[in-house]
Amino acid sequence: MAFPGKLSVVSLPLWEIAVYWFLSLSSHLYSFYELHRFSKEHEEGLDREFQLERGFLIWAFKKDSTDFEWSFWSDWAKRSLLWSLMGHAAVSQLARVFLPQCRFAVLTLYGVLAAYSVLSIKGVAVLMVQLSLSLAVAHLRSPILCWCSSLLMLSTLHFSSLQDIQRGWYDSDERYYLLLFSVALCGLRCISFSLELCWSQSSDRQQCCPPQAGGFLRQLYSLAAYCFYHPAFYNGPVLTYRDFRQQMLRPVASVGGAAAWCVLTGVGRVFAWWCLAETLIHCMHMHAIQNNETYLEMLPPWALGGLALALVQFFYVKYLVLFGVPCLLIRLDGLDPPELPRCVSIMYSFTGMWRHFDVGLYKWLIRYIYIPLGGSRHGRFWKVLSIALAFGFVCFWHGGHDYLQLWAVLNWAGVLAENGLGALLSSPPLRRLAERFLSPPMRRRGLAFISAFSTSMLILSNLIFLGGIHVGRVFWKRVFIQGWSNIGAPMIGFLYCFAQVGLEWDREAP
């Protein structure tokens, strides 16, 4: 959020920061407790409607398995994905020791074979056709044509006739979903590769990373190596081609004791995050509750707040696991993966959420959409348009459903409102007025108070993304329409504490 600047984030008394931490943590725990109580009271009804699973991590509790993404990846991790990822780590280290000059080719071959073992020859053929067509269009050296062809290929994910054909290739819907995920992510990688190839012929793109020199087949090999890189193949994180190629070609240091210790501690952290995620869905049936509007209307105020916090916190912990595992292997290969998501409870702006949650996707959007369209360099109109098209692409890439459209519009409006308010407060007259009448600590408190309102809208947009329009509608009605005095006002108070914790976190960050 472009408020008066980092100078406004000054230190506060230690006791005041301790109070903010205490209120933030206690509000989380108490609201979770109230949601847990509600879940236990209505467990039989939830079980009849959503078939809760018998708990395995906490034996006395039933597990809410209605979050599709967590259940899907947990099942595939046990069936084959963890084994193929461990195989990648072993092959990578063996190639580093015995075939250092061929390591790139070995990893490419392993990635293709791993994809073949799950997607079959037909799935791999679909991906190779996608790669070949993208490269052929890229040779025309037209970024507009590259974008048009990539968007057209991504749109085929929604053709019902093609979906029926591809479903028939597999004995389960899960393998078909893996094909969809891999095609969607390969679409991002094809755009990255194609634009880098187009920019390599342009004198005004000094920071581009031209693909490997050579003919069509040699460049197709480079694109396949990038797209079939196994740790990030199915679910990310997103790596730009520039980062992938520059880092993959640099010498890999030997895995010594310090590196091995980092891997072991990383595995321990991922296991702890997994245990935390499983604990959340054993103790609080938030995903089942959000799917029934009657339960949403019945939730007591504290349990309603607990549901909102539990949904966004589980989303955060889930992606610590889903990104944490591949990031370990990416780092073991000598690459620098994107940073893992930041805790959503210390996010106090739309802008911060986009910068610090899915860092890889954020960098991709900045490099291939925001900056090429002009961003903030060509006036306000182009900045507004660049942000709108970035959010529009994310909405389209995720499926373009009605709830995603609303979520994208809310995020676009939120970012614009934050930037506009930041520009207003940074204007010389208002800045001089604030410096004259408000001390630096009071300016920070004012920033946190404004951020609390932004955070409330950020949470609302995230609830729409995670649960759908009906969840956002119920929260809007119960918090902002019917319960502004007894729910909304206390909520702003606690969000103020969350914002202060986030500001302190940013202030102490290196």
Secondary structure as the mmCIF struct_conf table of DSSP 4:
data_model
#
loop_
_struct_conf.conf_type_id
_struct_conf.id
_struct_conf.beg_label_comp_id
_struct_conf.beg_label_asym_id
_struct_conf.beg_label_seq_id
_struct_conf.end_label_comp_id
_struct_conf.end_label_asym_id
_struct_conf.end_label_seq_id
BEND BEND1 PHE A 3 PRO A 4
HELX_RH_3T_P HELX_RH_3T_P1 LYS A 6 SER A 8
HELX_RH_AL_P HELX_RH_AL_P1 LEU A 14 GLU A 41
TURN_TY1_P TURN_TY1_P1 HIS A 42 HIS A 42
HELX_RH_AL_P HELX_RH_AL_P2 GLU A 43 PHE A 50
HELX_LH_PP_P HELX_LH_PP_P1 LEU A 52 LEU A 52
STRN STRN1 GLU A 53 ARG A 54
HELX_LH_PP_P HELX_LH_PP_P2 GLY A 55 GLY A 55
BEND BEND2 PHE A 56 ILE A 58
TURN_TY1_P TURN_TY1_P2 TRP A 59 ALA A 60
BEND BEND3 PHE A 61 PHE A 61
STRN STRN2 LYS A 62 LYS A 63
HELX_RH_AL_P HELX_RH_AL_P3 PHE A 68 TRP A 76
HELX_RH_PI_P HELX_RH_PI_P1 ALA A 77 LEU A 81
HELX_RH_AL_P HELX_RH_AL_P4 LEU A 82 PHE A 98
HELX_RH_3T_P HELX_RH_3T_P2 PRO A 100 CYS A 102
HELX_RH_AL_P HELX_RH_AL_P5 ARG A 103 ALA A 138
TURN_TY1_P TURN_TY1_P3 HIS A 139 ARG A 141
HELX_RH_AL_P HELX_RH_AL_P6 PRO A 143 SER A 155
HELX_RH_3T_P HELX_RH_3T_P3 THR A 156 HIS A 158
HELX_RH_AL_P HELX_RH_AL_P7 SER A 160 ARG A 167
TURN_TY1_P TURN_TY1_P4 GLY A 168 TRP A 169
BEND BEND4 TYR A 170 SER A 172
HELX_RH_AL_P HELX_RH_AL_P8 ASP A 173 TRP A 199
TURN_TY1_P TURN_TY1_P5 SER A 200 GLN A 201
TURN_TY1_P TURN_TY1_P6 SER A 203 ASP A 204
TURN_TY1_P TURN_TY1_P7 GLN A 206 GLN A 207
HELX_LH_PP_P HELX_LH_PP_P3 PRO A 210 GLN A 212
BEND BEND5 ALA A 213 GLY A 214
HELX_RH_AL_P HELX_RH_AL_P9 PHE A 216 CYS A 227
TURN_TY1_P TURN_TY1_P8 PHE A 228 PHE A 228
HELX_RH_3T_P HELX_RH_3T_P4 HIS A 230 ALA A 232
TURN_TY1_P TURN_TY1_P9 PHE A 233 ASN A 235
HELX_RH_AL_P HELX_RH_AL_P10 TYR A 241 MET A 248
TURN_TY1_P TURN_TY1_P10 LEU A 249 LEU A 249
BEND BEND6 ARG A 250 ARG A 250
HELX_LH_PP_P HELX_LH_PP_P4 PRO A 251 SER A 254
HELX_RH_AL_P HELX_RH_AL_P11 GLY A 257 CYS A 283
HELX_RH_AL_P HELX_RH_AL_P12 MET A 286 GLN A 290
TURN_TY1_P TURN_TY1_P11 ASN A 291 ASN A 291
HELX_RH_AL_P HELX_RH_AL_P13 GLU A 293 MET A 298
HELX_RH_AL_P HELX_RH_AL_P14 PRO A 301 LEU A 332
TURN_TY1_P TURN_TY1_P12 ASP A 333 GLY A 334
HELX_LH_PP_P HELX_LH_PP_P5 PRO A 337 CYS A 343
HELX_RH_3T_P HELX_RH_3T_P5 VAL A 344 ILE A 346
BEND BEND7 SER A 349 SER A 349
HELX_RH_AL_P HELX_RH_AL_P15 PHE A 350 HIS A 356
BEND BEND8 PHE A 357 ASP A 358
HELX_RH_AL_P HELX_RH_AL_P16 VAL A 359 LEU A 365
HELX_RH_PI_P HELX_RH_PI_P2 ILE A 366 TYR A 370
TURN_TY1_P TURN_TY1_P13 ILE A 371 HIS A 378
HELX_RH_AL_P HELX_RH_AL_P17 ARG A 380 HIS A 398
TURN_TY1_P TURN_TY1_P14 GLY A 399 GLY A 399
HELX_RH_AL_P HELX_RH_AL_P18 ASP A 402 LEU A 425
TURN_TY1_P TURN_TY1_P15 SER A 426 SER A 426
BEND BEND9 SER A 427 SER A 427
HELX_RH_AL_P HELX_RH_AL_P19 PRO A 428 PHE A 437
BEND BEND10 LEU A 438 LEU A 438
HELX_RH_AL_P HELX_RH_AL_P20 PRO A 440 GLY A 467
HELX_RH_AL_P HELX_RH_AL_P21 ILE A 469 PHE A 475
HELX_RH_PI_P HELX_RH_PI_P3 TRP A 476 GLN A 482
HELX_RH_PI_P HELX_RH_PI_P4 TRP A 484 GLY A 488
HELX_RH_AL_P HELX_RH_AL_P22 ALA A 489 GLU A 508
#
